[in-house]
Amino acid sequence: MTLRHVVTWKLSGESREARDAQAAEIIAALTPLAGTVPSVRSISAHRNELFDGDNWDVTLVADFDDADGLAAYVVHPEHVAAGAVIKRHAVGRVATDFTV
């Protein structure tokens, strides 16, 4: 069993360029978590490419063995630090978790 955690953020930048810079900072904070948070099985973060302004800006896809693995990730200091980066730029967040 794999638990997939998907999160998408709307960013505060007023221009495409500003949101691109914010997205790059968020992606740089999230991507290394696969190597530093033991419960992360895989992680990827991506900048939206189409329909700028209509679609949300950045999406994270992370896989864990189970809900306990996700819970450990949430409180891990490296994830908390990445969350601080996200909170500086995000004005909206949606998430879903499901088994694949």
C-alpha positions as CSV (number, residue, x, y, z in Angstrom):
1,M,0.0,0.0,0.0
2,T,1.1,3.5,-0.8
3,L,-0.4,6.7,0.6
4,R,-0.2,9.5,-1.9
5,H,-0.3,13.1,-0.5
6,V,-1.1,15.8,-3.1
7,V,-1.0,19.5,-2.2
8,T,-1.5,22.5,-4.5
9,W,-0.9,26.2,-3.7
10,K,-2.0,29.5,-5.1
11,L,0.8,32.0,-4.8
12,S,0.7,35.7,-3.9
13,G,2.9,37.1,-6.6
14,E,1.2,39.7,-8.8
15,S,3.0,38.8,-12.0
16,R,3.9,35.5,-13.7
17,E,7.6,36.3,-13.0
18,A,7.0,36.9,-9.3
19,R,5.0,33.6,-9.0
20,D,7.8,31.8,-11.0
21,A,10.3,33.0,-8.5
22,Q,8.1,32.0,-5.5
23,A,7.5,28.6,-7.1
24,A,11.2,28.0,-7.6
25,E,11.9,28.8,-4.0
26,I,9.1,26.4,-2.8
27,I,10.2,23.6,-5.1
28,A,13.8,24.0,-3.9
29,A,12.6,23.7,-0.3
30,L,10.4,20.6,-0.9
31,T,12.5,18.5,-3.3
32,P,15.3,17.6,-0.9
33,L,12.8,16.2,1.6
34,A,13.0,12.8,-0.1
35,G,16.6,12.5,1.1
36,T,16.1,14.0,4.6
37,V,12.7,12.8,5.9
38,P,12.9,9.0,6.3
39,S,9.2,8.3,5.8
40,V,9.1,9.9,2.3
41,R,9.2,7.2,-0.4
42,S,9.1,9.7,-3.3
43,I,8.4,13.4,-3.7
44,S,8.1,15.8,-6.6
45,A,7.0,19.4,-6.9
46,H,6.0,21.2,-10.1
47,R,5.2,24.7,-11.3
48,N,2.0,25.0,-13.3
49,E,2.7,25.5,-17.0
50,L,-0.7,26.3,-18.5
51,F,-3.6,28.7,-18.0
52,D,-1.6,31.0,-15.6
53,G,-3.9,32.9,-13.4
54,D,-6.7,30.3,-13.7
55,N,-4.9,27.2,-12.5
56,W,-3.1,27.0,-9.2
57,D,0.6,27.6,-9.2
58,V,2.6,24.7,-7.5
59,T,1.7,21.1,-6.8
60,L,3.5,18.6,-4.6
61,V,3.1,14.8,-5.0
62,A,4.6,12.8,-2.1
63,D,4.3,9.1,-1.4
64,F,4.4,7.3,2.0
65,D,4.0,3.8,3.2
66,D,1.0,4.8,5.3
67,A,-0.7,7.5,7.3
68,D,1.9,7.1,10.1
69,G,4.6,8.0,7.5
70,L,2.7,11.1,6.5
71,A,2.2,12.1,10.1
72,A,6.0,11.7,10.7
73,Y,6.7,13.9,7.7
74,V,4.3,16.6,8.9
75,V,6.3,17.2,12.1
76,H,9.8,16.6,10.8
77,P,11.9,19.7,11.2
78,E,13.0,19.8,7.5
79,H,9.3,19.7,6.5
80,V,8.4,22.4,9.0
81,A,11.2,24.6,7.6
82,A,9.9,24.0,4.0
83,G,6.4,24.9,5.3
84,A,7.7,28.2,6.5
85,V,8.9,29.0,2.9
86,I,5.5,28.1,1.5
87,K,3.6,30.2,4.1
88,R,5.6,33.2,3.0
89,H,4.2,32.9,-0.5
90,A,0.9,30.9,-0.5
91,V,-2.5,32.5,-0.4
92,G,-4.4,29.3,-0.8
93,R,-3.9,25.5,-0.3
94,V,-5.8,22.4,-1.2
95,A,-4.8,18.8,-0.4
96,T,-5.9,15.3,-0.8
97,D,-4.6,11.9,0.4
98,F,-5.5,8.6,-1.1
99,T,-4.2,5.0,-1.5
100,V,-2.6,3.9,-4.7
